[in-house]
Amino acid sequence: MNENSGATLAGSGVSHFANAHSSALLRSLQNALRRCSMPWRIFKNKFPLGSFITGRILTMTVILFILGWALFGLMALAPGDIVDQMMQQQLLTQTGNAHTGGSGNRNDVFSEEQLAKMRAEMGLDQPFTIQYFKWLNRVLVHHDLGVSLISKAPVSFLIRSRIVNSLVLNVISLIFITIFSFLLGVYFSSKAGTRLDVAATFFALFFHAFPGILLLILLQLFASGSGLFPVTAYPDFPIGEAPARFVFSYSYHVFLPLLASFLGGIGGTMRMIRSTMLDQMGMPYIMALRARGISERRVYLNHAFRNTLNPYITGSANLLASLFSGSLVLEIIFAYPGIGRLMYDAVMQQDVNLVLANNMFISALVLAGMAISDILLAIVDPRIRYGKEG
């Protein structure tokens, strides 16, 4: 009995010592983490907006890193690779030459050893994680996006030549959607309940729910059948040849794609601004302003209108992302030489370097737009103080 009780006491002493040791180790780790995070807490207290921007940049970096890794994994899971695409193109070329009476030499077909050598030269024989880290090393250390595996042209040149076209198209569309959404949203909020307001709400819902790809196809059929507009969305001569003529020709060619983008985006944005204005007009501070004898125009424009900026700034980042994703279909249907069409061709040809660079660039633009919208929201609304509690 005494021996058992002694063993029990010894065991409880050992467990108590282990618990005390682990508690001391945990406290030391917490103190070390607290000391390491002290500069960040000081920076956050002194510069709340600066700390918010820094945090968003770090978050964007992590998201882009995970996104790039996932893209490499998806490309690796796709059946075949770019070497198989090159092999198929060569076989199709030889088949066409044989049908036309040309010389289809079967010795020109790649052997298995040659295919394996090509995959080794391109790094396709390695796991996609190793390929991704090699790509990151080349981009971050050597500032080189690589070359297209199909055209052998530098990826940076291909993106630079296309991204300007996509940015111009999407920025013009965003400007028109913003201006007309605010004008129509504020106007129809003052006509709430009237027949005009009901008709405007119906058409806004209709175009918001209408499939964008179907609208693009219908507009292209209209251009082809009527002959009033071109079926392509880009002039057939460069801007350096005649800048003034190019501007007018570009406006003429891009009218129908811009119309489709405008009709697809204005419905939801106008309804959001209209509902926000109606919600603000029912607030107690609006009743107090009216009781003080302030004109209805000042109530609308100087007070209620300002509070509609908050939801629009928040939703503008999502609108920009939807415009970029929608421009992919637009560029394919109307043969517009933008970044979306370039990415589509790269995916179909499994050009890993071009696909990854395109996706990372577009994702960085969208994430930057979201961060800018949050920063503008903190500047416009003085009630928001990022990084401060209470």
Buried (B, 14 or more C-beta within 10 A) or exposed (E): EEEEEEEEEEEEEEEEEEEEEEEEEEEEEEEEEEEEEEEEEEBBEEEBBEBBBBBBEEEBEEEBEEBBBEBBEEBBEEEEBBBEBBBEEEBEEBEEEEEEEEEBEEEEEBEEEEBBBBBEEBEBBBEBEEBBBEBEEBBEEEEBBBBBBBBEEBBBEBBEEBBEBBBEBBEBBBEBBBEBBBEBBBBBBBEBEEEEBEEBBEBBEEBBEBEBEEBBBBBBEBBEEEEEBBBBBBBEEEEEEEEEEBEEBBEEBBBBBBBBBBBBBBBBBBBBBBBBBBBBBEEEEBEEBEEEEBEEEEBBEEBBBEBBBBBBBBBBBBBBBBBBEBBBBBBBBBEBBBBBBBBBBBBEBBBBBBBBBBBBBBBBBBBBBBBBBBBBBBEEBEEBEBBEEE
